[in-house]
Amino acid sequence: MSDDEIYEYLGQTFEWNRMKAMRNALAHDVRFTEAATVFWDRDAMSQFDEEHSDKEERYTIVGRSMHRRTLFVVHVVKSTRIRIISARQATPTERRDYETQLGR
């Protein structure tokens, strides 16, 4: 039995480790189902995470969720799926960078 959960949102398939998602929600008050919604923020900032990509190519994205929170999400692109590794609210610096690129 796999510990992975599959989640479909607006035609995109996401996956994550069920236990990791529960721990993440408790630690950061961010559910992965909400984190998945930042991928539809057309102003989101995404970049390769070279520092944490020794075993797999990880990326980060900072964007606005469907609950209008600015989130920082670590993920891996696996073929047609996006695997969410972790998610938290953006730090003040990350939020400021995001809003600056919006022209605010």
C-alpha positions as CSV (number, residue, x, y, z in Angstrom):
1,M,0.0,0.0,0.0
2,S,1.4,3.3,-1.0
3,D,1.7,6.3,1.3
4,D,1.2,8.6,-1.7
5,E,-1.9,10.6,-2.3
6,I,-3.0,11.7,-5.8
7,Y,-5.0,14.9,-6.2
8,E,-6.4,16.4,-9.4
9,Y,-7.0,20.2,-9.7
10,L,-8.1,21.9,-12.9
11,G,-6.7,19.1,-15.0
12,Q,-3.3,18.9,-13.3
13,T,-2.3,15.8,-11.3
14,F,-0.5,16.4,-8.0
15,E,1.0,13.8,-5.7
16,W,2.5,13.8,-2.2
17,N,3.3,11.6,0.7
18,R,0.2,11.4,2.9
19,M,2.1,11.4,6.2
20,K,4.4,14.3,5.1
21,A,1.3,16.3,4.1
22,M,-0.3,15.8,7.5
23,R,3.0,16.8,9.3
24,N,3.3,19.8,7.0
25,A,-0.3,21.0,7.8
26,L,0.4,20.7,11.5
27,A,3.7,22.5,11.4
28,H,2.9,25.2,8.9
29,D,-0.9,25.4,8.7
30,V,-0.8,24.8,5.0
31,R,-2.5,21.9,3.4
32,F,-1.1,20.6,0.1
33,T,-4.5,20.9,-1.5
34,E,-4.2,24.6,-1.0
35,A,-0.5,24.7,-2.0
36,A,-1.5,23.1,-5.4
37,T,-3.5,26.2,-6.2
38,V,-0.5,28.5,-6.4
39,F,0.4,26.9,-9.7
40,W,-2.5,28.8,-11.3
41,D,-1.3,32.1,-10.1
42,R,-0.1,33.7,-13.4
43,D,2.2,36.0,-11.4
44,A,3.9,33.2,-9.4
45,M,7.7,33.2,-9.2
46,S,9.3,29.8,-9.8
47,Q,12.9,28.8,-9.8
48,F,15.2,25.8,-9.7
49,D,16.4,24.9,-6.1
50,E,20.0,24.0,-6.8
51,E,20.9,23.7,-3.1
52,H,18.4,20.9,-2.5
53,S,18.6,19.1,-5.8
54,D,21.3,16.5,-5.1
55,K,18.9,13.5,-5.3
56,E,16.2,15.0,-7.6
57,E,15.5,18.2,-9.4
58,R,13.6,20.4,-7.0
59,Y,11.9,23.7,-7.7
60,T,10.3,26.4,-5.6
61,I,7.3,28.5,-6.4
62,V,6.0,31.6,-4.5
63,G,2.5,32.5,-5.4
64,R,-1.0,33.4,-4.2
65,S,-3.3,30.5,-3.2
66,M,-7.0,30.2,-3.7
67,H,-7.3,31.4,-0.1
68,R,-5.3,34.6,-1.0
69,R,-2.3,33.6,1.1
70,T,1.2,33.9,-0.4
71,L,2.8,30.5,-0.2
72,F,6.2,29.0,-0.7
73,V,6.0,25.5,-2.2
74,V,8.8,23.0,-2.9
75,H,8.0,20.6,-5.6
76,V,9.4,18.1,-8.1
77,V,8.1,17.7,-11.7
78,K,7.6,14.0,-12.5
79,S,6.5,13.4,-16.0
80,T,2.9,14.7,-16.0
81,R,2.6,15.0,-12.2
82,I,3.8,17.6,-9.8
83,R,5.0,16.1,-6.5
84,I,4.6,18.6,-3.6
85,I,7.4,18.2,-1.0
86,S,6.6,21.0,1.4
87,A,4.6,24.2,1.7
88,R,4.5,27.1,4.1
89,Q,3.5,30.7,4.2
90,A,6.0,32.9,2.4
91,T,8.4,34.8,4.7
92,P,8.2,38.6,4.8
93,T,11.1,38.8,2.3
94,E,9.6,36.3,-0.1
95,R,6.3,38.1,0.1
96,R,8.0,41.4,-0.5
97,D,9.8,40.0,-3.6
98,Y,6.6,38.6,-4.9
99,E,4.7,41.9,-4.5
100,T,7.6,43.9,-5.9
101,Q,7.5,41.9,-9.1
102,L,3.8,42.7,-9.3
103,G,4.6,46.4,-9.1
104,R,3.2,47.0,-5.7
